[in-house]
Amino acid sequence: MPDARLARALVIDADPAARALAAGALRAADFDVAEAPDAATALASLPRVQPALVIIDIELPGRDGISLCEAIRHLPSGAGAAIVVTTWLDRPGLIERAFTAGASDFLRKPVDAQLLAYRARFLVRSNETQRQLRGALIELEHSRSSLADAHRIARIGSWQWEPESGELAWSQHADRVVRLAPVDEAGRGFTRYLAAVHPDDVAGVEKAFATTAAEGTPLDCEHRVIVSGGGERTVQLRGELQWDVGGRGLLHGTVQDVTQRRESEERIHRLSNYDPLTALPNRALLTESLEKLVAEARAGRERVAVIAIGLDRFRRINDVFGHAFADELLRRTAQRIASCARSAEEIAEAGEALVSRVAGDEFMIAIGGVSAAGQVESFVRRLLLTTSRPVTRNGERLELSATAGIALFPDDGHDASRLVQNALSAMQQAKRTQRGEYRFYSAKLSAEAARAIELEGMLRRALDSGEGLALEYQPQLAIDEERWLGAEALVRLRGQGGALISPTEFIPIAEDTGLILPLGAWVLHEACRAALKWSAGSLPLRIGVNVSSHQLRQGGLVEGVQAALAASGLPPERLELEITESAFVDDLGAAAETLGALRRLGVRIALDDFGTGFSTLSNLMRLPIDALKIDRSFVRGIEGDDHARAVIAAVIGIAHRLRLTVVAEGVENEAQASFLRGERCHVFQGYLVGKPIPAEQIEARLADLAKAPQ
């Protein structure tokens, strides 16, 4: 039976593995999931499941997914569901056909489980907001209908006002609507009515009556009144000036309580223009307000600053700590940003800063009257410090960081949409290059964004075809025996003309798009296959393979390693997996469990880039690892940096006591090697030992070593 407490989802896919992956991701995101292998089963289960979310693969037996999507949209049990269409296919017009058939979103396979969960929650929340909006519209229409009925049966109160004397006569129905104070408390006539008007609205009411009396125009005045006994209502006065036979002017009118209508209108306005989680303006309202700021700045030849700011690693926080904590963190972040924005007077010559939540963990601030870019930088630095303050969860301190992008009018765009887009582009580029910092938009960023899209396409094509990817191997030297111990596998991407593209350029793209998972699997299989051919004397070489934090958190890493070892025939003890410190910062217990399972297979575990992340001695004692790799930044500082030498000596000393192998990365000269030998480092890796080379050259050099006299 479906769990009534959870949002329900239906996954329709003929591929059992793909269906299980999608279902597992949705269950982890708190969905109650039903599964169907074909269209007939799906249609039969719809009335029972009543899904809020449907995942449809295009390639289904007997009926394609697009026609199924259209059919579901016409059924009562599927009309209001969010529908996500998935496919391996890459045909022109496919996306357009899916959306025409009623799809809410479109994802290409292989589908990243985290991305699917994130999009699913967003779509279901968005559908719920739309449902509330439709309910509010129905409520408003009902209110208006009620008003029409009230007019029809003459239940609207009437009144009459004589401008010369100020005498105001009320019908019994009008008195019931406004609930005026007794005569002896507030006087008579118009004065009595003004005593009931909200203090902030008195001037407007007096002006409306005076204008009608002087110009003879109809009266139409909506305002608030304080009713007898307390409480506030919104009323609407309408009236027309008429003349009697003696030439005396009389204003005849009606009064209507429109409190409910006004509340409904305000609710619709809030749902349409404000984020329900943080109560901040949404992107639509920001764009509308920003257009006004830009128009004012254009007329006054001023500048406008648009600042995009987003939390770093928010998706990981959401996955590890849950949606409730993530939502609370977003609310707290919104409060911090709004508080900081209120202190932006040193930037703006006039006006206040506009603060908005535009999507997910992304917020935006727009400030008019900016005089200098340097003032914006000062504000953004303070904004990042404020937003990055740690928070506590169950008594534990959680470190945060945020990244920002800045676009200026008129330098970086002449309309609101372009400024918002360019600020977000600058922020995303900053996230790829240096999280926790900020960047100004530049034309170069557009080229970098285009380059990122190009690299994503190259990666997808390379993974689909198996061409364009290559591995190089950097040798590792055992110091005590002066022999090759192993090599680290380093992935390369070939661009047009066969030129190699640096991993620092395409690995961040792979991580952002979820392609790091299939890429990591390819590297693991290819490295194991190549390493099986290597030997150096009687001691076969080890192969080191980097494992990303995404692979460790995603699940299935142990099974993936088992599959690679089985497919290649490589003994497990010859495989060493290199894990960075950031991979286990969010959930040390889960990471230790996965690493323990890998070690039970016989695989070695090395902690990569040690000293640059979040490791503590207690972490080292809890993690089942075999080796520490000292980051090249410390090795580079051996010559002339006492601090770097002290850190290296301490790390090696700790490793010896914990019986861990120590590998020094980035060893480039004999001076560095000599210091490391003196500190009893076990293994060198770097240009002094050898540059990264293809597998064929590794095999050739090993053959030469085998022929050399012992």
N, C-alpha and C positions, 0 to 999 in steps of 0.2 A: 504493500500500500504506500502511496506517496506520502511523504512527510509534509503535513500542512504548514509547518513552521518555516520551511525553506522555499525559495524560489525554484520553480520546476523547469527542467530543461529536457529537451528531446534531441538525441544525437542520431542522425540518419547517415550511415556510411556502410558500404558493402565490405570495406576492408576492416577485418576485426582489429588489427593492430592500431590503425588510425582511429577507429571508433573508441577503442579502449583508452588511447592517449587523450582524446578530447574529453571523454567522460571522466577520466581521472582528474584532469585539470579543473573541470567544472565542479567536481565533488570537493576538491581542495579549496575551491572558492565558495563553498557553502551552498551549492545547488543540489537539489534532489533530482537525480538524473535517470531518465529512461532511455533505452537504446532500441534502434530498429535497423535491420540490415537492408531493407528495401522500402519502396514507396508504399506498397500495399500494407505492410505491417505498420508503417508510420501512420497512414491515414486511419487505420483501424484503432490505433492507440490514442489518437488525438483527443476524443471526447473524455477518455479516462484520465489522461495526463494533464490536460488543460495547461500547456506549457507557457511560461513567460519568455522562454528562449528556445529557438530551434536552430540546430546546426545541420546543414544539408550539404553533402558532397554532390557535385554535379553528375558524376558518373555512377549511376545506380542501375541495377538490373531491371529491365522491363520499362523503365521510365526515367527520363533525365531529371536531374535535380531542379532545373529552372522551371519546368512545367509543374513539378511537385510544389515548388515555392508558390507559384501562382494559384494552384489549387488550394493550398493551405490558407492563403490570404482570403479566399472566398468562403471559408468555413467559420462558423461562430467560435469554435474552439481554437482557431489559429489567427483570426483577424487582428487581434491586438498584440500578438507575440512579436518579439524582436527576432528576425531571421538572418542568420549568417551563412553565406554560401562559401564553400571551400572547393578548391580544385588544384590538380597538378597541371592542368591545361593552360596554354598560353596562346589563345586564339583572339584575333581582332574582334572587337565588339562584344566579347563575352561578359565583361563587367557591366556594360550598358544593358545587355539583355537581362542580367541578374537583377539590377536595380529596377528595370521596367517591370519585371515580374513581381516586385514587391519586397526585394531583399533590403535589409537594414544595413548590412555591412558585407564585405567581401574579403576573404583571406586566401592567400596562395599557400599551397602545401610545399614543403612540410610546415605544418602549423606549429609555431612556438607556443608551448603550453602556458607560459606566463603571460604572453601577449593575449592569448585567447581568453584566459581568466580575467585579465584586466578589461578587455573590450567587452566581454560578456556582462560584467558588473556595470560598466558604464552604460551599455545599451538598455539593460533592465531598469536602471535608475532613471535614465532619460525617458523611457516609456512611462514610468510611474509619474514623473513630473508632468508629462503630456496628459496623462489620464486625469491628474488633479486639475490641470488647466482647463481641460474639457468640462470637468465637473463644475469648475468655477463659472465658466461661460454659461452652462445650463442654469446654474443658480442665478446668475445675473439676468438671464432671459426670463426666468420664473419671476424674479423680483419686478422686472418691467411689466410683465403680464399682470401681476398683482396690482401694480399702480394703475394700469388701464382699467381693471375691474373697479378699483376704488373711485376713479373718475366717473365710471358708468353708473354706479349706484349712489353718487353724490355724497360720498363719505369724506371728501376733501374739505378741510375747513376753509371758511371764507372770512374776509375782513374788509373794512372800508376805512380809508384815511382821508381827512380833510387837511390839505397843506396849510391853509391860512390859520386855522385854529390849532392844528397839531392833534386834533382828536382822532383816536384810533378805536374803531369798534370791532369786536371779535365775535364770531359765531361760537356756539357751544362746542362744535366739532374742532374749531381752530384752537380754542382754549385747551381742549384735551390733547391736541398735538403738541403744543408748546409748553403747556403747564405753567402758565405765568404765575408769578408770585401774587398774593392777595393785594388788593388795591391799597390798603393802608400801609403796606410795606414798601411799595415801589412807586406810588403816585399813579396818575392816570395817563391815558393816551399813549402817544409815541414814547414818552419817557419811560412808561411802564414796560414797553416792549424792549427798549434798549437796555434796560436793567437786566434782561434775561440773555442778551446776546453775549457770546464769549468775548472777553476783553480784547483779544487780538483781532476780532472781526468787526468791532463797533464802527471804526472809521469807514470801512468798506460799505456797511449797511447805510450809514448816514449819507455817504456820497451817492449811492444808488438811488435813494429816495429823493435827494436834492436834484439830481440830474433829470429824473422823471418829471418832477414838479416844474423845473425850469424849461425843459425842452419838449415835454409831452411824449417822450419815447416810452415804450413799454418797459416795465420793471421785470427783471429776471435776476434774482439774487440768491445764491446758495451760501449758507453760513452755518456756524455752530451756535447752539443755545445751551445755557445751563438751566435745566428744568428744575421745577420746585421739588425740594427733597433731595437734591444732588443728582449727579449724573449728567452726561453730555449727549446731545443729539445733533444731527445735521438736518437742517430744514431747507426747503426751497420756497421762496416767495416769488409769485408771479402776479403781475397786475397791469391794468391799463387805465389811463387817465380819461375820465369822462366829464362832461359839463352839463349842469342842470339848466333849467330855463332861466334861472336868475344869473347865469354866468359863473356860478361857483364851481370850481374844479374839485372832483372827487376821484380818488384812486381806489378802484375796486380790484380785489385780488384774491388769490388762494394761497394756502400754506400747506405744504406736504412734508411729512417726515420721510427723508430719503437716506436715513442712517444705514439701513441694510444695503441699499443699492451702492452707496459710497463705499462701504466696507468690502462689498464684492468687487467693485472696480479696483480698489486699492490692492485686494488680494491678487487679482488677475495681473495688475501692473507689477506686483512683486514677483509672482511666478515667472513672468515674461522677462523681467529685467534684473533679477537678483539671484545669486547662487543660494540654494536652500541650505547648504551645509554651513557656509561661513557668513551668510547675510551680506556679502559684498556684491557690488554690481557685477553682472556677468559681461561677457565679451561684447554682446550686442549693445548694452547700455554704455559701456566704455567707448565703443566706436562712435556712437551717437554724440556723446559728450566731448570726445576728442575732436570730432569734426568742428564743433563750436570753438574749441580752443585754437585749432588751426586757423579758422576763419578770423578770429580775433588777432592772432599772431601775425597773419598775413596783412591785415589792415594796419597794424601797428609796427610792422617790420620787426617783430620779435621772434624769439626762438622757443620751441617746445621740446621738452625732453620726454621720451617714452622709454621706460625701464622695464624690462622683463626679468623676473627672478624666479628661480625654481629650486626646490630642495634636491640635493644629490642623493642618489641611491634610494629614492622614495619607494620605488617598486619593490626593492628588497626589504625595506622596513615593513611594507604592507604585507608581503608574503610571510615574513618571519613572525611578526607580532600581531597580525590580524587586522581586519578592517576597522574594528571599533577603535583601536589605538591609533591607526593611521588617520581616521577621520578626526579624532581629537587633536592629533598633531597638526592637521591642516587648519583646524579652527584656531589653535594657538599661534600658528605661523601667520594666519590672517590678522590676528590681533597685534602681533609684533610689527608686521609691515604697516598696518594702519597707524599704529602709535608712532612709528618712525616717520611716516609720511606727514604727520601733523607738524613735525618739526622742520619742514622743508622751506621755512620762510627765507632762509639765506639764499635759496635758489630763485624762488619766484618773487618777482616784484609786485605781483598782485594775484589774488585768487588762491585757491587751495588745491592740494594735490588730489588727483583722482586715483582711487585704488580699486582694483578689480581682480577677481579670480577668473582666468580665461579658460583653464582646462586642467584637470588632474592636480598636480602639484605646482602648476605654473600660475604666477601672479603678475600683475602689471600695474605700474604707476605712471601717470601722465602729469606733467607739471608745465604750466604756461609761464610766460614772462621770464624765461631763462636768459641770463646775460652772458654767461661764460661756461664753456665745457668743463673747466677746472672745478667749478662749484658742483657740477653734477658728479664728478669723480669723488669729491669729498663726501657728498651725500651717499653715494652708492657704497663706498667703503664702510660707512657707518651702518648702512642698511644690511650689508652682508654680515657684519659683526653681530648686529641685533638678531638677525634671523638664524644665525649659526650657534646661538647659545645652547648649551646642552639642556636636555630635558631628563626627567626621571620617570622610570616605569617600575612599579613595585619596589621602590627604594633603590633601584640600580640606575646609574648615570648612563645616558645614551648620547654620544657625541653626534652633532649634526654639522652639515656644511651646506652652503647654498652658492649658486652661480648666477651671474647676471649678465644681461646684454643691453646695450644702450643705442637708441637711434634718435637723431635730432632733426627737427624741422627748422629750416628747409633743406638742410644738407643731405639727409638720407631718405627723403620722401616728401611729397607734396599733398598727401591725403592720409586720413586716419588708417585705412586698411594697409597701405604700404608701410607706414611707420610701425604699426603693430607687427606686421610680418617681418620687417627687418630687425626689430628689437628681439623677437623670438629667434631669428636666424643667428644673431650675434650671441645670444645665450647658448644655443645649441652648439655653436662652434667652440665657445669657451668650455662647455662641458666635455667636449671631445679632446681638448688640448690641455686644459688646466682647471680642474674642478676647484670650486671655492674662490674663484677670481671673477673678474668681469672683463668684457670686451666691448669696445665701440664698434658699431657697424661700419663696414667699408665695402667698396665695390669688390674687393678681393674676397670678401665672405661669400658673395654670390657665386664667384668662381669656385670657391671651396665647397659650397653646398652642391653645385653641379658636379664637382669631382666626387663627392661622397655618393651621389646617385649613380655616377658612372662606375665607381668601384663596387657598389652593391650589385649592379648588373653583371660586372665581370665575375664577381664571386659566385653568383647564382649560376651563371653559365658554366664556370669551371667545375662547380660541384655537380651539376647535372651531367656534364659531358665527361668528367674525369680528366680534362685537358686544361692546361693553364696553371695548375698547381704543381709545386715541386718542393722537395726537402733538401736542405743542406745540413751538414753535420759538423759541429765544432768539437775537435778532440779534447779529451781530458787526460791529464798526465798524473800518474801516481808518483809522488815526489820521492818516497823512500826507495822505490825500485827503479825509478827513471824509465817507466814503461807506460804505454797507453793503457788506460783503465777502461775507457768508454768514450762516448760522444753524446752531445746533446742535439736532438733533432730540432731544426729551425725551419718553419714553413715560409715559402716564397710564393708570390703570385706573379705570373708573367703577363705583361701588358702587350700592347700592339708592338709588333716587331720582335717580340721575345724578351724585351727589357724587363728586368726584375723590379718589382715594386716593394718598397720597404714594409715590413710587418707593422711598424709604427703608424703607417698610413692606413692599412686595410684592416688590421685587427680591431681597432675601435669601431669601425663600421660593422664588422661581423658581430661584435658584442651588442651594439645598438639594435641590430636587425634580427637577432636570434640565430644568425647563420653560424655563430661560433660553435653551436652544438654539432651540426653535420661536419663542419670543418675540423673540429677536434677529433671526431670519430675517424675521419679520413687520415689525419696525421698519425693517429694511434695505429691504425692498421698498416699504413705504409711504412712507418718506422719499424714496427715489429718484423714485417716481411724483409726489409733491408738488413736488419741487424742479424737475422738468422745466418746470413752468409759470412759474417765477420768472425775472425779469430786472430789471436796474436799469440803464437806459440801454443802452449797447452791451455791458455786462459782465454776463453771467449770474452769479447767485449760486451759491456753493458750499454744499453741505449736509454738516454734520458728524454722524456716526453713531457712537455708542459701541459698542465690541466688547468683550464680557466675556472674562475669562481662560479660561472654559470653552469659548467658541467658538474661541479661538485654539489651545487644546490638543486639542480634539476632532478636528480635521482636517476638511477639506471647506470651509474658510472661503473659499478662493480661488474654488472652483467656485460657492459660494453668492453671492459678490459678482458674479461673471460673470453668473449667472442673473438677479439683481436689475437689473443694468445693461441686459441684453438685454430683459427684460420691460418696463422703463420707457422705454428709449430715452435715458436720461441719459448724456451724455458722461462717460467715466471721470474726466477732470480736474476735474469739478465735484463729485466725491465725496471726502470726507476722513474716514478711519476713525480714531477716537480710541481708543488703547490705553493702559491704565494700566500703571504700572511693575510691579505684582505679576504681570502676565500672563506675563512672561518671566523671572522670578527663578529658576525651577527649571531651565529649559532655554533658555539664551540663543541657542544655535546654531540650534535648531529654530525659535524665534520669528523670528530674523533671516532664515531661509530663507523662511518664510511671508510675512513683510512684504516681502521682496525680490520675491517672485512677484506680490504685490499692486501694488507700484510699477511693475513691468513692464507691468501692465495699463493704467497711467496714473493710478491712484488715489493720492491723497495720504495720508500717514501722519502723525498727530500723537500725541505722547507726552503723555497727560493726567495731571493732578494731579502735575506734576513737583515733586520735592523732598520728597514725603511717603513715598516707598517706598525702593527699594534701588538706584536708579540711581547709577552712577559715570561719570566722564568716559570711561573705556574703553568702557563700555556704549554711551554716546552715539555714540562713534566707530564701533562695530561695527553698530549698528542702522541700517537704511535708513529714516530718518525725514525729514520735511519741516518739522515745527513742534514747538515746546515750548509746553505750556499751564501757566502758573504757577498753582499751587493758590490758591484763594481765601483759605486760612488765612494765607498770606504777604501777600496784598493787603490783608486786613483789618488787618494789623499795621503798615501803612505809617505810620499816624498814631500816633506814640508808641513805636514799637518799632524801635530801631536795628538789632537783629539781623535783623528781617524785611526792612528796607530794604537791608541789606548783602547778604543772600541774593538778593534780587531783582536788585540791580545786578550781582552776580556771574553769575547765570544769564543775564541779558540779554547781558552781555559775552561769555560762552562761546558763546551762540547766534549772535551776530554773527560770531564767528570761524569757526564751523562753517557759516555761511550758512543758518541755520535761522530760520524765522518765529517770533516770540514772541507768544503770545496770553495776556493777563492775564484771569483769570476773577474774577468777583465784584466788579467795579468799581462802586461805589455812589455815590461823590461826587466833586466836582471836585478836592478835595485829592489823592485817590488818583490821579486821571487826570493831574493836573499833574506829580506825581512820575514817573509812568510815561512821560509825554511827554519829560521831561527825560532819562530813561535810554534814550530811543529805542526804547521798546516799539512793536511794529508794529500790534497789534490789541487792542481792548477788547471785553470781553463782561461784561455785568452789568446791574443795574437802571438804571444811569446811561444806558446805551444803550437798554435796553428789557427788559421782563419777557417770560417765555415766553408766546407767543400762538398761537392756532390758525392753520392754514395759510390759511384764508380772510382773516384779518386781515393776514397777511403780504402776500398778493396785493393787498389793498385799499391798504395803505400804499405798496407799490411803484407802484401805479397813480397815487397822489397825487404821489409823487416824480417820476414821468414827466411829469405835467402841470405841475409847478412850473417857473417860469422859471429858465433856467440862468445 
